Amino acid sequence: MSETTRLALVTGATGYIGGNVAQKLLDQGWRVRLLSRSADKVRHLSWGDRVVVDGRKAGPGEAEVIEGDASDAQDIARAMEDVEVAWYLLHSMGNTENFVEEEKSMADTFATAARNAHVKRIVYLGGLHPADTSTEELSDHLRSRVEVGRVLMDSGVPTAALQTGVVVGDGSSSFTMIRHLSERLPGAIAPKWVRNHIHPIAVADVMHYLVAAADLPEDVNRTFDVGGPEPLEYADMLKEYASALNKIPRFFLIAPVTTAELAAYWIGLVTPVKSTLVRPLIGSLQHDTVVRERDLDDYVGPPPGGYTSFQDAVRVAVKNLDTSRWNKIFWATTAGVTATAVIGSLATNPNSTWYKTLKKPAFQPPAWLFPVAWTALYADIAAIGSLTIADLGEQGRTKEKRGYIAALATNLVLNAGWSILFFDRQKLGPAAVESIALAASTADLVRRSGKVSKEKAVVLAPYAGWTAFAAGLTGTLRALNPRRD
């Protein structure tokens, strides 16, 4: 670590990119100031032990925190005092009607404070975008990044506005989406944008450029494209991810019609990434976003050792992750659901004299509907149960994960138990009571799934509806046949 008296301001330090920039600056001996709403949250980061106590100035290789809001001019002004280089690494991913204007306003507040404090340089990370597409035609998410870069470059403070595509690293939302789509889906019917070319880049390479940009000549005020060695189609990134980890090949068929909204809901269902975050990420994938120039290399040089390949970046990103979690959970959950289905099927005998002679209500469904409905519902339970358990594990929500597994196990026992009580033991009263318990258990399971993502609750809801109907039907059968227990 080389010592320096230079003071850096890093915004977004509790985010993935900002946290990595702050750590790299500390490793290089910078004095680092962090603007954050919560000093405690910063201290819980992996390098949080390098944050000095409140009221003390940071020395070389140390960080100090100023608690404040990046949209508050006074907070920003306090944070800018004596700063030499400021990193603007804030993106709200908002969905408000005035999202772009809000982003520009916050950037203008930052730029004005930097100019007033005589900051020597601003470094910003935006997004690659197609040169032949007007700003107005871009998604709000991508357009806001372009507009923020312009605001900073027009501020009078020399600005390096780096533009990149998908960042490959553990903690990057874009990479998290790629990882789980590849791990959980052997293939898919995908929207046409999966054939767009994207320029991924390893997080280590991004850090090289973001930190090195601090030493650009004072007259440099412009955008720079940064990316890995080659662009890839989005679908190919999913395939390359699987190949890097020796998983079975993935396939993709392109759907003739699809929407970004539908894709966001689907990804929110099958990955841990919230659909509200997926929407802006998909917005950035609607165009080819590739590197058009590598001028920054002429100033600071390429990353040490050269550009990191996509597959190498993947292997580094997942080295501390359990990439087999999904398979283990899926097969274990499916085994439990299958056992329930088999037990229930063996216990069920709709052709018995006892069942045929029961008085039945007018709303009794036809016999053929039951096996069809239950087959679909068991598949639903296995899929949503697996996805929910896996997501809770990925998010470190261990207590909730254990609670969900217990709730699912209870539900499956009640499910199989109803068939045994009703058909095998021919106990209408106890079966009616258990059907109510099963309906309540299923409603609780839907609630728990909804706490992970609303899409999971919606897809599991038919199971709750069916068990509620079954409870009503069983209770009615008991009332119509009081002496048949």
C-alpha positions in Angstrom: 0.0 0.0 0.0 1.5 3.3 -1.1 0.6 6.3 1.2 -0.9 9.5 -0.2 -2.4 12.6 1.3 -5.1 12.8 -1.4 -8.6 12.7 -0.2 -11.3 10.8 -2.2 -15.0 11.1 -1.9 -16.9 7.9 -2.8 -20.7 7.9 -3.0 -22.7 4.7 -3.2 -20.1 2.8 -1.0 -22.7 0.4 0.4 -23.5 -0.6 -3.2 -21.6 -3.1 -5.2 -19.5 -0.9 -7.4 -19.0 1.9 -4.8 -17.9 -0.6 -2.2 -15.3 -2.1 -4.5 -14.0 1.3 -5.5 -13.7 2.4 -1.9 -11.8 -0.8 -1.0 -9.4 -0.4 -3.9 -8.7 3.2 -3.0 -8.0 2.2 0.6 -5.7 -0.6 -0.6 -3.8 2.1 -2.6 -3.4 4.3 0.4 -5.9 7.0 -0.3 -7.7 8.8 2.4 -11.3 8.0 1.7 -14.5 9.9 2.7 -17.8 8.1 2.3 -21.2 9.8 2.0 -23.8 7.4 3.4 -27.2 7.6 5.1 -25.8 5.0 7.7 -22.3 4.9 9.1 -23.3 1.6 10.8 -24.1 0.0 7.5 -20.7 1.0 6.1 -19.0 -0.5 9.2 -20.6 -3.8 8.5 -19.0 -4.1 5.0 -16.0 -6.5 4.6 -13.6 -3.6 4.9 -15.6 -1.7 7.6 -12.8 -2.1 10.2 -10.9 0.5 8.3 -13.5 3.2 9.0 -12.3 5.6 11.8 -14.4 6.5 14.7 -16.9 9.4 14.3 -15.2 12.8 14.6 -11.7 11.6 13.5 -10.2 12.4 10.1 -9.1 9.4 8.0 -5.5 8.8 7.4 -3.9 7.0 4.5 -5.6 3.7 4.0 -8.5 4.7 6.3 -12.1 5.8 5.7 -14.3 8.3 7.3 -18.1 8.5 7.0 -20.3 11.6 6.7 -23.9 10.7 7.2 -26.1 12.5 4.8 -28.3 12.4 1.7 -26.8 12.7 -1.8 -29.8 14.8 -2.8 -29.2 17.3 0.0 -27.0 20.2 -1.1 -25.8 20.9 2.4 -24.8 17.3 3.0 -23.0 17.2 -0.3 -21.2 20.4 0.4 -19.9 19.1 3.7 -18.7 15.9 2.1 -16.8 17.8 -0.6 -14.6 19.8 1.7 -10.9 19.3 0.8 -11.7 16.5 -1.6 -9.4 16.1 -4.6 -11.3 13.4 -6.6 -15.0 12.5 -6.2 -16.6 9.3 -7.5 -20.2 9.6 -8.4 -21.6 6.0 -8.3 -25.3 6.5 -7.5 -28.2 5.0 -9.5 -31.6 4.8 -7.9 -33.1 2.3 -10.3 -36.3 4.3 -9.7 -39.6 3.8 -11.4 -41.2 7.2 -10.6 -42.7 9.3 -13.4 -39.9 11.9 -13.1 -37.2 9.3 -12.6 -34.8 10.8 -15.2 -35.2 14.4 -14.0 -34.7 13.3 -10.4 -31.4 11.6 -11.4 -30.3 14.7 -13.3 -31.1 17.0 -10.4 -29.2 14.9 -7.9 -26.2 14.8 -10.3 -26.4 18.6 -10.7 -26.3 19.1 -6.9 -23.2 16.9 -6.7 -21.5 18.7 -9.6 -22.2 22.1 -8.2 -20.8 21.2 -4.8 -17.7 19.7 -6.5 -17.2 22.9 -8.5 -17.6 25.1 -5.4 -15.1 22.9 -3.5 -12.5 23.1 -6.3 -12.5 19.3 -6.7 -10.0 18.4 -9.4 -11.9 15.5 -11.0 -15.2 13.6 -11.0 -15.3 9.9 -12.0 -18.6 8.5 -13.0 -19.8 5.0 -14.1 -22.6 5.0 -16.7 -23.8 2.6 -19.3 -22.9 1.7 -22.8 -25.5 2.7 -25.4 -25.9 2.5 -29.1 -24.4 5.4 -31.1 -27.2 5.4 -33.7 -30.0 5.7 -31.2 -31.2 9.1 -29.9 -31.2 9.6 -26.2 -35.0 9.9 -26.3 -35.3 6.4 -27.7 -33.4 4.8 -24.9 -35.0 3.2 -21.8 -35.4 5.6 -18.8 -32.7 3.7 -17.0 -30.2 4.0 -19.8 -31.2 7.5 -20.7 -30.8 8.6 -17.1 -27.2 7.3 -17.1 -26.4 9.2 -20.3 -28.0 12.4 -19.0 -26.2 12.2 -15.6 -22.9 11.9 -17.5 -23.7 15.0 -19.5 -24.6 17.0 -16.3 -21.3 16.1 -14.7 -19.2 16.8 -17.8 -21.0 20.2 -18.2 -20.3 21.1 -14.6 -16.9 22.8 -15.1 -15.2 20.0 -13.2 -13.1 17.7 -15.4 -15.1 14.5 -15.6 -14.3 10.9 -16.7 -17.7 9.4 -17.6 -17.0 5.7 -18.0 -19.6 3.6 -19.9 -19.8 -0.1 -19.4 -22.2 -3.0 -20.0 -22.8 -6.0 -17.8 -20.4 -6.1 -14.8 -19.4 -9.7 -14.0 -18.9 -10.1 -10.3 -20.6 -11.4 -7.2 -22.9 -8.6 -6.1 -23.7 -7.2 -9.5 -27.4 -7.4 -10.1 -26.9 -8.0 -13.9 -24.6 -10.9 -13.2 -26.9 -12.3 -10.5 -29.7 -12.4 -13.1 -27.4 -14.2 -15.6 -26.2 -16.6 -13.0 -29.6 -17.7 -11.8 -31.2 -17.8 -15.2 -28.4 -20.1 -16.4 -28.3 -22.3 -13.3 -32.1 -22.7 -12.9 -33.2 -23.0 -16.6 -31.8 -25.7 -18.9 -33.4 -23.6 -21.7 -36.1 -21.1 -22.3 -38.4 -19.5 -24.8 -36.9 -16.1 -24.7 -37.6 -12.6 -26.0 -35.7 -11.4 -29.1 -33.4 -9.1 -27.1 -31.4 -12.1 -25.8 -29.8 -12.0 -29.3 -28.6 -8.4 -28.7 -24.8 -8.0 -28.3 -23.6 -6.9 -24.8 -20.1 -6.1 -23.8 -19.5 -7.7 -20.4 -16.6 -6.8 -18.2 -15.0 -8.4 -15.1 -15.4 -6.3 -12.0 -11.6 -6.3 -11.5 -11.2 -4.7 -14.9 -13.8 -2.0 -14.1 -12.1 -1.2 -10.8 -8.8 -0.8 -12.7 -10.4 1.9 -14.9 -12.5 3.6 -12.3 -9.5 4.2 -9.9 -6.9 4.9 -12.6 -9.2 7.6 -14.1 -8.4 9.7 -11.1 -5.0 10.5 -12.6 -6.2 11.6 -16.1 -4.8 15.0 -17.3 -6.8 18.0 -16.2 -8.0 18.8 -19.7 -9.7 15.4 -20.2 -13.5 15.8 -19.9 -15.3 13.1 -21.8 -16.9 9.7 -22.0 -14.9 6.5 -22.2 -16.2 3.1 -23.3 -14.9 0.2 -21.2 -15.5 -3.5 -21.7 -14.1 -7.0 -21.7 -12.3 -8.6 -24.6 -15.4 -9.3 -26.8 -19.1 -8.7 -27.0 -21.5 -11.6 -26.5 -25.2 -12.1 -27.2 -27.1 -12.2 -24.0 -28.2 -15.8 -24.7 -24.5 -16.7 -25.2 -23.6 -15.3 -21.8 -26.0 -17.7 -20.2 -24.5 -20.5 -22.3 -21.0 -19.4 -21.5 -21.8 -19.3 -17.8 -22.9 -22.9 -17.9 -19.9 -23.9 -19.9 -17.5 -22.2 -17.5 -18.9 -24.3 -14.6 -19.2 -27.5 -16.7 -23.0 -27.6 -16.6 -25.1 -29.1 -19.3 -25.5 -26.9 -22.4 -28.4 -24.4 -22.4 -30.7 -23.8 -25.4 -33.0 -20.8 -26.3 -35.9 -20.5 -28.6 -36.9 -16.9 -29.6 -40.6 -16.1 -28.9 -42.3 -14.2 -31.8 -44.0 -11.9 -29.4 -43.1 -10.8 -25.8 -42.9 -7.7 -23.7 -40.3 -6.3 -21.3 -43.0 -6.3 -18.6 -43.7 -10.0 -19.0 -40.0 -10.8 -19.1 -39.5 -8.8 -15.8 -42.2 -10.8 -14.1 -40.8 -14.1 -15.4 -37.3 -13.3 -14.2 -38.7 -12.0 -10.9 -40.3 -15.4 -10.5 -37.3 -17.7 -11.4 -34.4 -15.6 -9.9 -33.8 -13.8 -6.6 -33.7 -10.4 -8.5 -36.9 -8.4 -7.8 -39.0 -7.6 -10.9 -38.8 -3.9 -10.0 -35.0 -4.1 -10.4 -35.3 -6.4 -13.5 -37.3 -3.8 -15.5 -34.5 -1.2 -15.7 -31.9 -3.9 -16.3 -34.0 -5.2 -19.2 -34.3 -1.7 -20.5 -30.5 -1.7 -21.0 -30.7 -4.9 -23.0 -33.0 -3.7 -25.6 -30.2 -2.5 -27.8 -26.7 -3.7 -28.8 -24.4 -2.1 -26.2 -20.8 -2.6 -27.3 -17.5 -0.8 -26.9 -16.8 1.6 -29.8 -13.5 2.9 -28.6 -10.8 2.0 -26.1 -9.2 5.4 -25.7 -8.9 5.1 -21.9 -6.2 2.5 -22.5 -4.1 5.2 -24.1 -4.1 7.2 -20.8 -4.0 4.5 -18.1 -3.2 1.3 -19.9 -5.3 -1.9 -20.0 -5.9 -3.9 -16.8 -2.8 -5.7 -15.5 -2.5 -9.0 -17.3 -4.9 -7.9 -20.0 -8.7 -8.1 -20.3 -10.4 -10.9 -18.3 -12.3 -13.3 -20.5 -16.0 -13.8 -19.7 -15.5 -17.4 -18.5 -12.6 -16.5 -16.3 -14.6 -13.6 -14.8 -17.4 -16.0 -14.1 -15.1 -18.4 -12.3 -13.7 -15.7 -10.1 -17.2 -14.3 -9.4 -18.6 -17.6 -8.1 -15.6 -19.0 -6.3 -17.2 -18.4 -2.9 -20.8 -19.3 -4.0 -22.7 -22.5 -3.9 -23.5 -22.9 -7.6 -25.1 -26.3 -7.0 -27.6 -25.0 -4.4 -30.5 -24.9 -6.9 -30.0 -28.5 -8.1 -29.9 -29.9 -4.5 -32.9 -27.9 -3.4 -35.0 -28.7 -6.5 -34.4 -32.4 -6.4 -35.0 -32.6 -2.7 -38.2 -30.6 -2.9 -39.4 -32.5 -5.9 -38.8 -35.8 -4.1 -40.9 -34.7 -1.2 -43.7 -33.5 -3.4 -43.6 -36.7 -5.5 -43.7 -38.9 -2.4 -46.8 -36.9 -1.3 -48.4 -37.4 -4.7 -47.7 -41.1 -4.7 -49.1 -41.7 -1.2 -52.2 -39.7 -2.0 -52.7 -41.6 -5.2 -52.3 -45.0 -3.6 -54.8 -44.0 -0.9 -57.3 -42.6 -3.3 -60.0 -44.9 -4.7 -62.8 -43.0 -6.4 -64.2 -46.2 -7.7 -65.0 -47.7 -4.3 -68.6 -48.5 -3.5 -68.4 -46.3 -0.4 -67.4 -43.2 -2.4 -69.8 -43.9 -5.3 -72.7 -44.1 -2.9 -72.0 -40.8 -1.1 -74.5 -38.0 -1.6 -72.6 -35.3 -3.5 -73.4 -31.6 -4.0 -74.3 -30.1 -7.3 -70.9 -28.3 -7.5 -68.9 -31.6 -7.3 -66.5 -31.4 -10.3 -66.3 -34.3 -12.8 -64.0 -37.2 -11.7 -61.6 -36.6 -14.6 -60.7 -33.1 -13.3 -59.2 -34.2 -10.0 -56.1 -36.1 -11.4 -55.5 -33.3 -13.9 -55.7 -30.6 -11.3 -53.6 -32.3 -8.8 -50.8 -33.2 -11.3 -50.6 -29.5 -12.2 -50.7 -28.4 -8.6 -48.0 -30.8 -7.5 -45.7 -29.4 -10.2 -46.6 -25.9 -9.0 -45.8 -26.8 -5.4 -42.4 -28.3 -6.4 -41.4 -25.4 -8.6 -42.4 -22.5 -6.2 -41.2 -24.4 -3.1 -37.8 -24.9 -4.7 -37.5 -21.4 -6.0 -38.6 -19.9 -2.6 -36.2 -22.0 -0.6 -33.3 -21.4 -3.0 -33.9 -17.6 -3.0 -34.1 -17.4 0.8 -30.7 -19.3 0.9 -29.2 -17.0 -1.6 -30.3 -13.9 0.4 -29.0 -15.3 3.7 -32.4 -15.4 5.3 -31.7 -18.6 7.1 -34.4 -18.4 9.8 -37.1 -17.7 7.1 -35.7 -20.6 5.0 -36.0 -23.0 7.9 -39.5 -21.8 8.6 -40.6 -22.2 5.0 -39.2 -25.8 4.8 -41.1 -26.6 8.0 -44.3 -25.0 6.6 -43.9 -26.9 3.3 -43.3 -30.2 5.1 -46.4 -29.7 7.3 -48.4 -28.9 4.2 -47.3 -32.0 2.4 -48.2 -34.2 5.4 -51.6 -32.6 5.6 -52.0 -33.1 1.8 -51.3 -36.8 1.9 -53.1 -37.2 5.2 -56.4 -36.0 3.8 -56.4 -38.7 1.1 -55.7 -41.3 3.7 -58.5 -40.1 6.1 -61.0 -39.6 3.3 -60.6 -42.5 1.0 -58.6 -45.1 2.9 -60.1 -44.6 6.4 -63.5 -43.3 5.1 -63.6 -40.7 8.0 -65.6 -37.8 6.7 -65.5 -35.8 9.9 -61.7 -35.9 10.5 -61.1 -35.4 6.8 -63.2 -32.2 6.9 -61.2 -30.9 9.8 -58.0 -31.8 8.1 -59.1 -30.1 4.8 -59.5 -26.9 6.7 -56.1 -27.3 8.2 -54.7 -27.9 4.8 -56.3 -24.9 3.3 -54.9 -22.7 6.2 -51.5 -24.2 5.7 -51.6 -23.6 2.0 -52.6 -19.9 2.5 -49.7 -19.6 4.9 -47.4 -21.1 2.3 -48.6 -18.5 -0.3 -48.0 -15.8 2.2 -44.4 -16.9 2.9 -43.7 -17.2 -0.8 -45.0 -13.7 -1.3 -42.5 -12.4 1.2 -39.8 -13.5 -1.2 -41.4 -12.2 -4.4 -45.0 -11.4 -5.3 -44.7 -13.5 -8.5 -44.2 -16.6 -6.5 -47.3 -15.9 -4.4 -49.3 -15.3 -7.6 -48.2 -18.6 -9.2 -48.8 -20.6 -6.0 -52.2 -19.0 -5.4 -54.1 -21.6 -7.4 -53.1 -24.2 -4.9 -54.6 -22.1 -2.1 -57.7 -21.7 -4.2 -58.0 -25.4 -4.8 -57.5 -26.4 -1.2 -60.0 -23.9 0.0 -62.5 -25.3 -2.5 -61.6 -28.8 -1.4 -62.2 -27.8 2.2 -65.7 -26.5 1.3 -66.4 -29.7 -0.7 -65.3 -32.0 2.0 -67.3 -30.1 4.6 -70.4 -30.3 2.4 -69.9 -34.1 1.8 -69.8 -34.5 5.6 -73.0 -32.5 6.0 -74.8 -34.5 3.3 -73.6 -37.8 4.7 -73.8 -37.5 8.5 -73.9 -41.3 9.2 -71.3 -42.4 6.7 -68.1 -42.2 8.9 
